[in-house]
């Protein structure tokens, strides 16, 4: 009886409407076109492509200090333990740490935006208005071991129509029977535009993205809008180091490449002498958009700068800035080579 009343209370139509927020986080006019259902599906397929996944992992890089650093919104750290180890035990501990770092850097998936589709299973006019409270009743398969996506959830409305539950109803029922740790029944205010904007200005990027992973499923429109808004703000501010060596850097790089907005990332990599990462960003762009003009020059170990110059000339919207950054990188390398040569000559004499 208690569960029945709770279901009635949390699934009434007017209650749901009060919780529905306006979804206008993301810029729908991202570079080079709209994000329709077909392109969403293609992006999701590309994201799981093994070559794309490897590029994203390489771009993320692994800084163990950053991977395991304490976050201010997490539990307090445990008291550290100190051990004396043999060389073999130390090697084993380092391998275990590397494995844990890989798990920590597991990227949230990029999935197509889910769309509401009503699937009617049956209509029974004899059941119309049988409930004086005019409630919608939900029937759920609570078999243990089923995923939230696979679980069968149907509803019988006051008109007697039996249909599959909407995405929002599924989210609520799944949270009722199988609570996800940290997920709230009502969307936290931090995801409303005015509060989200304030968090972005305070550079709370990791907090926003981590909280979005807890609150939403990766195909939820609010998750997609919130994360894309954050990625584009980071790109605008060129604050890529804030996400580097975190699980969110790969999805951000993928979003920027899929919307042809990698110029700032390439520039930042060049300015920090991360020439390999700059080349990887362009490679990622070519994999997602094989029709780019700069795909005519393949990347090799010997021609990274030529590869980047070709991109700057044919596809970049900031070709001047990137060419200057490449020239500065070449000049810096020449100076380093000259200093090295002078040191060798001095030692030789």
N, C-alpha and C positions, 0 to 999 in steps of 0.2 A: 504493500500500500504506500509506504514511504517513497519507494523508488518510482511508483506510478505517479504520485503527486509531484515529485521532483521533475520527472520527464515532462509533465504537463506544464509546469512552471517555466522550465528553461527552453521549451520549444514553441511556446505560443507565438503566433505570427507577429503580434505587436511588440513583444519583447525582442524578437530577432531584429525587427526594423530599427529599434532604438540603438542597437549595438552596431548597426552597419555604418561604416565610416566612408566618407567620400574618398575615392582612390585617385588622387591626382598627384602622387609623389613624383613619378618619373616623367621625364621629357619624352613625349610620344613622337616628337619630331627629331629623333636622333639622326646622326649623319647617314645619308644615303638611303632614306626610305622608312616606311612604316614597319612595325613589328607585327605582322599578321600571323595567323595560326600556322601557315605553311612554313614561314621562315623560322618561327619558334621551334617547330619540329625538326627542321634541318639543323638548327644550332645545337639542339640537344643531342642529335646523332653525332655531330662533329665533336662535341665536347668529350664524348666517350671514345673517340677515335684514339687508338694507342699512340700514334705519333703526336697528336695534340696533347694528350695527357703527359707524355714525356717532356714536351716543350714547356708545359705549364709547371711541372715539377722542377725542371731546371731553372726556370725563371724565378721560382719562389725562393730558391737557395735554402740552405740549412745552417742557421746560426743557433747552436744549441743553447747559448745563453739567453737568446730571445725566445726560443721555443718554450723553455721551461721557466721563464720569468713569472713572478707572481702577478696576478691581476688584482686590482683593488676591489673588484666586486666578487671575488671568489673566497672560499674558506681560508682561514688562517693557515699558514704553513706549519707543517709538523717540525718538531725539533730535529735538526740534522743528526745523522749518525756517522761516526768516523770509524773506518776499518783499515787494518793493515792487510795488504793484498800482495800476492805473488804476481809476477809478470803475467802469467797465464790467467789468473783471476781478474787482473786489471783489463786485459784484452776482452775477456768474456763480459765484464761489466760495461765496457765501452760499446760492444756490439749490442748489448741489451738496451743501452741508452739510445743508440742509433735507431733501433727498432721502435722504441717508444716515441722518438721524435717523428718517425715516419707516420705513426698512428695519429699523433697530434696534428700533423700537417695534412691529414686526409681532407680533401676538398669537398665542400658541400656541392651536391650535383646541380647542374643546370638543366632544368626540365621545362617542357612547354607549359605555358600558362593554362591552368585548368579552366574549362568553360562549363557553364551551367547548362545541363541538358536534362529535361524532364522525361523520364521513361515510365509511362503508365503501364501497370501490369494487369489491372482489372478495374471494372466499375460495377458497383453493387448499389442500386438505388434503394434497396430495402434497408440499408444501413444509414441512409441519409437522416441527419438530425437525431440519431438515436441517443447521442450524448447531449444532455441539456446544457453542458458547459461549452459545447462546440469546440472541443479540444482535438488536436491532432495526436494520434497514438503512433508510437514508434515501436517496431519489432526488430530485435537485434540478435544476430547469431553471435553468441559470446564464447564460441569454441576457443579454447586456449591454443595459442600457437599461430593463429591467423594474423596476417599483417593488417594494419588499419585500412589499407587500400583494397584488400581482398574481402574483407568482412562484409557479409550481406546485411544491409540495413534498409528496411522498407517502412512506409508510413501509410496510415489510413486517415484521410482527412474527413472533416464533418460532412462532406457531400457523398461519402461512401467510396471514394476513389482510392485504390491501392496503387502506390507508385514507389519508385526508388527514392531514397532520401536525397536531399540536395547536399552539396558539398559542405555547406555551413552546418546543416543538421548532422552530417557524418562527423564533422570535427567535434561537435558538442557531445555526441553519444560516445565516440571513442574516448574522449577525455573523461566522461563520466565512469565508464566501466574499466578503462585502462589508462589511468592518469599518467601523463607525461611529466616527469619532474621539471618544475619551474614554469610550466605553461599555465597561463591564467585563463579563467573563464571569459573575462571581458578583456578586450584588447587594451594593453597598457597605453596610457596617454602619450608615452614617448614616441609612439608611431604616428601620432597626429601631426600634420604638416608643421604647425607652429613650434611644437616641442622638438620635432626631429631637426628642424632648421637650427634651433638653439644648440642641440647636441653636436651638430656638424660644425658649427662655429667654434665650439669648445674642443674640437678635434677628438671627440669620443668615438672614433670610427670602429675600433674593436668592440666596444661595448654595444654599439648599435647592431653590428653584424652578428656577434655572438648571441645577443638577445633575440634577434630575428630568427636565428636557427632554432632556438628553443620554442618560440611562440608560434611559428608557422611551419607548415609543410613546404618543401622547396618548390612545389607547383602552385602555391597559394598566390593569388594576384598581389596581395599586400606584401608578401615576402619579396617577390620579383621587383615590385615598384620601389620598395624601401632600399633594397640592396643596390639596385641600379642607380638610384638617386645618390647613394653614398659613394659608389664607384666614380660617378661623374663629378662629384664634388672634390674627391681626392685628386682626380685627373686635372681639374681646374686649378687646384692649389699646388699641384705637383708634389703631393705629400706621399709618394710611393713608399718611402722607407717606413711609414707607419704600419704598412701591411706586409712588407717584405719579411720572409721567414715566418709567416702565419698561414693558416689554412685558407684565408680569404684572398691571398694574392693571386692565385691561379684563376679563380672565377672572375676577379677584376680584370686581369689581363685578357681573358677570353672575351669579356664584354667589350672592352676597348677595341680589340681586334675585330670583333664581329660588327661593330658600328664604325669601323675605320677611324678610330680616334687614338692611334698609338703614337702620334708625333711627340707628345710631351714625355711619354715613357722612353722613347728612343733617345730624346734629348737628355733626359736625366741620366740614362745609362752611359751615354757618351761623356757627359760632364763628370761622371764619377769613375770613368775609365773602365766601365763594365761593357767592353766591346762585344763580348760573347752574348750578353743578355740583349744588347741592342739588336744584334743579328737574329737572335731567337724571336724577338718581338716581330720582326719583319717576316721571318719564316712562318710564324703563327698567322699573320695576316694573309700570306700567300695560300696557306692551307684552307683557310676559311673562305677566301675570295680568290679562287684560281684565275679569275679574269683580270686581275690587277696588271697594269702595264709593266711593272717591274719584275714580273716572274720570268722574264726572258734571260736574266742573269742568275744562274744557280749559285748557291752558296758552297764554298769550299774552305778549307783551313787557311789557304793562302790568299783568298780574295775578299775577306770580310769587309774591308774598307770600301772596296769597289762595289760590293754588294749593297752596302749602305748608301753609297753615293748614287747608285742607280735608283734606289728607292726614293731618295731625296729629290732626284731630278724628275721622276715620272709619276710618283703617287703621293708624295708628301704635300700637305697644305702649308708646311713651314719649311720649305726646301732651303731657304736662305739661312735660317737659324741652324738647321741640321748640317748644312755644308760648312758653316763657320765652326761648329762644334767638332766636326771631323778634321778640319784644318788645325784646330787647336790641339786635338789629340795627336795628330801627326807631328806637329811642332814639339810637343812635350816629349814624344818618343825619341825625336832626333836629339833633343837636349839630354835626355837620359843616356842615349847611346854615346854621345860625345863625352859626358862626364865619366861613363864607364871606361871608355877608351883612354881618357886622360889618366885615370887612376891606374889602369893596367900598365901604361907607359911609365908612370912614376914609379911603380913597384918594380918594373923591369929594369929601370935605370939604377 
